[in-house]
């Protein structure tokens, strides 16, 4: 009597070796591409924050054009105090600069009287994006 063994399957040792090799290759690929996978959304998040900051400045500019082209003092008040967090009709932002300025031959100087009629506004968002605009009378 002759026995026939079917040789069409895999042995247990072949499956274990395949799993070990797959694990090693997977860990190598993760260490090579891992940062790319985990940090790939960072540019999108920063772009969204920059867009939100731009939208806030667009709101300020629209308010300026509609109401404050002849008198900048109320606009300065509506934007908020320097070095303060704001959450108002313009949006949520941090005010770095909100002051009247005048230009000298070398740089800019603070104009406490507002006679020069230039209002410098610098705002910042959470990730540190800043945006500066100068409004004139």
C-alpha positions as CSV (number, residue, x, y, z in Angstrom):
1,X,0.0,0.0,0.0
2,X,1.4,3.3,-1.1
3,X,0.6,6.6,0.8
4,X,0.4,9.9,-1.0
5,X,1.1,13.1,0.8
6,X,-0.4,16.3,-0.5
7,X,2.4,19.0,-0.8
8,X,0.2,21.9,-1.8
9,X,0.2,23.8,1.6
10,X,2.8,25.8,3.6
11,X,4.6,24.5,6.6
12,X,4.4,26.3,9.9
13,X,8.1,27.3,9.7
14,X,7.5,29.0,6.3
15,X,4.6,31.0,7.7
16,X,6.7,32.1,10.8
17,X,9.7,33.2,8.6
18,X,7.3,35.2,6.3
19,X,5.8,37.0,9.3
20,X,9.2,37.8,10.8
21,X,10.5,39.2,7.5
22,X,7.3,41.2,7.0
23,X,7.6,42.6,10.5
24,X,11.2,43.7,9.9
25,X,10.3,45.3,6.6
26,X,7.3,47.0,8.1
27,X,9.4,48.5,11.0
28,X,12.0,49.7,8.5
29,X,9.4,51.4,6.3
30,X,7.7,53.0,9.3
31,X,11.0,54.4,10.6
32,X,11.7,55.7,7.1
33,X,8.2,57.1,6.3
34,X,6.9,57.5,9.8
35,X,7.5,61.3,10.1
36,X,6.0,61.9,6.7
37,X,2.8,60.0,7.6
38,X,2.4,61.6,11.1
39,X,3.3,65.2,10.1
40,X,1.7,65.3,6.7
41,X,-1.3,67.3,8.0
42,X,0.8,70.1,9.5
43,X,1.0,72.2,6.3
44,X,-2.8,71.9,5.9
45,X,-3.4,73.0,9.5
46,X,-1.0,76.0,9.2
47,X,-2.6,77.0,5.9
48,X,-6.1,76.9,7.5
49,X,-4.8,79.1,10.4
50,X,-3.2,81.5,8.0
51,X,-6.5,81.7,6.0
52,X,-8.4,82.4,9.2
53,X,-6.0,85.2,10.1
54,X,-6.3,86.6,6.6
55,X,-10.1,86.5,7.0
56,X,-9.9,88.4,10.3
57,X,-7.8,91.1,8.6
58,X,-10.3,91.2,5.7
59,X,-13.1,91.9,8.3
60,X,-11.0,94.7,9.8
61,X,-10.3,96.2,6.4
62,X,-14.0,96.0,5.3
63,X,-15.0,97.8,8.5
64,X,-12.3,100.4,7.9
65,X,-13.5,101.0,4.3
66,X,-17.1,101.2,5.4
67,X,-16.9,103.3,8.6
68,X,-13.4,104.7,9.4
69,X,-11.7,106.2,6.4
70,X,-11.9,109.7,7.8
71,X,-11.3,108.9,11.5
72,X,-9.0,106.0,12.6
73,X,-9.3,106.4,16.3
74,X,-12.6,104.3,16.6
75,X,-11.0,101.6,14.4
76,X,-8.0,101.5,16.8
77,X,-10.4,101.1,19.7
78,X,-12.4,98.3,18.0
79,X,-9.3,96.3,17.1
80,X,-8.2,96.2,20.8
81,X,-5.3,97.0,23.0
82,X,-1.8,95.9,22.2
83,X,-0.6,92.6,23.7
84,X,-4.2,91.3,24.3
85,X,-6.3,88.4,23.1
86,X,-9.4,89.5,21.3
87,X,-12.6,87.7,20.4
88,X,-14.9,90.1,18.8
89,X,-16.9,90.7,15.6
90,X,-13.7,90.5,13.5
91,X,-12.7,87.1,14.9
92,X,-10.3,85.6,17.5
93,X,-6.8,86.9,17.4
94,X,-3.9,88.4,19.4
95,X,-3.0,92.0,18.9
96,X,0.8,92.7,18.7
97,X,0.7,96.3,17.4
98,X,-2.2,98.7,17.3
99,X,-0.7,102.2,17.2
100,X,-0.4,105.4,15.2
101,X,2.9,105.7,13.5
102,X,4.9,108.1,11.3
103,X,7.8,107.3,9.1
104,X,11.1,109.0,9.7
105,X,14.1,108.9,7.3
106,X,15.5,105.6,8.7
107,X,12.5,103.8,10.4
108,X,9.1,104.2,11.8
109,X,8.3,106.0,15.1
110,X,5.2,106.0,17.3
111,X,3.0,109.0,16.7
112,X,1.0,109.4,20.0
113,X,-1.1,112.2,18.6
114,X,-2.3,110.4,15.6
115,X,-1.6,113.5,13.5
116,X,0.2,111.5,10.9
117,X,-2.9,109.4,10.3
118,X,-1.2,106.1,9.8
119,X,-2.5,103.2,11.9
120,X,-0.2,100.1,12.1
121,X,-2.0,96.9,13.0
122,X,-0.2,93.6,13.5
123,X,-2.2,90.5,14.6
124,X,-1.1,87.0,15.3
125,X,-2.9,83.6,15.3
126,X,-2.2,80.5,17.5
127,X,0.6,78.9,15.5
128,X,2.5,82.2,15.4
129,X,1.4,83.4,11.9
130,X,1.5,87.3,11.9
131,X,-0.1,89.8,9.6
132,X,0.6,93.5,9.4
133,X,-1.5,96.2,7.7
134,X,-1.1,100.0,7.7
135,X,-4.3,102.0,7.4
136,X,-4.3,105.6,6.3
137,X,-6.7,108.5,6.6
